[in-house]
Amino acid sequence: MASYETYPEAQRAVDKLAAAEFPVKKVTIIGNGLTSVERITGKLSYGRAAASGAVSGAWLGLFFGLLLILINPTADMVFMGAAILIGAAFGMVFTMFNYAINRKRRDFSSIAQIVASSYAVMVEPDLANKARNVLGVEPPAAL
């Protein structure tokens, strides 16, 4: 029905349809030309692995500490601090162990994502003309 170069443009089209009281449950955004993009964020080392593992473990420890305080109101902040420290220690050890095993295969950190080259906003066929009118899109040329 309508094609856009970026996802925010496709989102704005759906927002425009929603503002015009269009039944947006019948709208789909389809990404075309999918490509995997992996951005390298740095070189891994035992120090980086230990630090990232400790931070991840500390967050998990914080979660369990808060959960403990909610379940047992008599628990105090000492329990939460202990949970954070234990979580950080386990996270650090686990991540360093994982890094030691995988070091030969992958010695860098990265962020992977899927990116589309274009986005199509599609609606059910019986609503296509209404959507084209709202968005100001010309119907496709007949073959």
C-alpha positions in Angstrom: 0.0 0.0 0.0 2.7 2.6 1.0 6.5 2.2 1.2 8.9 4.2 3.4 12.7 4.3 3.7 12.9 4.3 7.5 11.0 2.7 10.3 10.1 6.1 12.0 8.5 7.2 8.7 6.3 4.1 8.7 5.4 4.7 12.3 4.4 8.3 11.5 2.1 6.9 8.7 0.4 4.5 11.2 0.1 7.4 13.7 -1.6 9.4 11.0 -4.0 6.6 10.3 -4.7 6.2 14.1 -5.4 10.0 14.3 -8.0 9.6 11.5 -9.9 6.9 13.5 -8.6 4.2 11.1 -8.8 0.6 12.6 -5.1 0.3 13.2 -5.5 -3.3 14.3 -5.7 -4.1 10.6 -2.4 -2.4 9.8 1.0 -4.1 9.4 4.5 -2.7 9.0 6.7 -5.1 7.0 10.5 -4.7 6.8 11.9 -5.5 3.3 15.5 -6.3 2.4 16.6 -7.5 5.9 20.3 -7.3 6.7 22.2 -8.4 9.8 24.4 -5.6 11.1 27.0 -6.3 13.8 28.7 -3.3 15.4 32.0 -4.1 17.1 32.1 -2.3 20.5 35.6 -3.3 21.6 38.2 -5.9 22.3 37.5 -8.3 25.0 39.9 -9.0 27.9 39.6 -10.8 31.2 39.2 -7.4 32.9 36.3 -6.3 30.6 34.7 -9.7 31.0 35.0 -9.5 34.8 33.6 -6.0 34.9 30.6 -6.7 32.6 29.8 -9.9 34.5 30.0 -8.1 37.8 27.6 -5.4 36.7 25.1 -7.9 35.2 25.3 -10.0 38.3 24.9 -7.0 40.6 21.6 -6.1 38.8 20.4 -9.6 39.2 21.4 -9.5 42.9 19.5 -6.2 43.3 16.4 -7.8 41.8 16.6 -10.7 44.2 17.4 -8.4 47.1 14.3 -6.3 46.5 12.3 -9.4 46.1 13.5 -10.7 49.4 12.6 -7.4 51.1 9.1 -7.5 49.6 8.6 -11.1 50.7 10.1 -10.7 54.1 9.5 -7.2 55.5 11.8 -7.9 58.5 14.8 -8.1 56.2 16.9 -5.0 56.1 19.3 -3.4 53.7 22.1 -5.7 54.7 20.4 -8.5 52.9 20.0 -6.5 49.8 23.7 -5.5 49.9 24.7 -9.1 50.4 22.5 -10.2 47.5 24.1 -7.5 45.2 27.6 -8.6 46.2 26.8 -12.3 45.8 25.2 -11.6 42.4 28.2 -9.6 41.3 30.6 -12.3 42.3 28.6 -15.1 40.5 28.2 -12.9 37.4 31.9 -12.1 37.3 33.0 -15.7 37.8 30.5 -17.0 35.2 31.4 -14.4 32.6 35.1 -14.9 33.0 34.6 -18.7 32.7 32.6 -18.2 29.6 35.2 -15.8 28.2 38.0 -18.3 28.9 36.2 -21.1 27.0 35.2 -18.9 24.0 38.4 -16.8 23.8 39.8 -18.5 20.8 36.6 -18.2 18.8 35.6 -14.6 19.6 37.9 -12.0 21.1 35.7 -8.9 20.7 32.3 -7.6 21.9 29.6 -6.5 19.6 25.9 -5.5 19.3 23.9 -7.3 16.5 20.7 -6.0 15.0 18.5 -6.7 12.0 18.0 -3.6 9.7 15.6 -3.3 6.8 16.2 -1.3 3.6 12.6 -0.2 3.4 9.3 -0.6 5.2 5.9 -1.2 3.8 2.7 -0.2 5.6 0.0 -2.7 4.6 -3.7 -2.9 5.4 -6.4 -5.3 4.6 -7.6 -5.0 0.9 -11.1 -3.7 1.8 -9.5 -0.8 3.7 -6.8 0.1 1.2 -8.6 3.0 -0.4 -9.5 4.6 2.9 -5.9 4.3 4.1 -4.5 5.7 0.8 -6.9 8.7 1.2 -5.8 9.4 4.7 -2.0 9.1 3.8 -2.3 10.9 0.5 -0.8 7.9 -1.4 -1.6 7.2 -5.0 -2.9 3.7 -5.9 -0.5 1.5 -7.7 -0.5 1.7 -11.5 -2.5 -1.1 -13.2 -0.5 -3.6 -15.2 
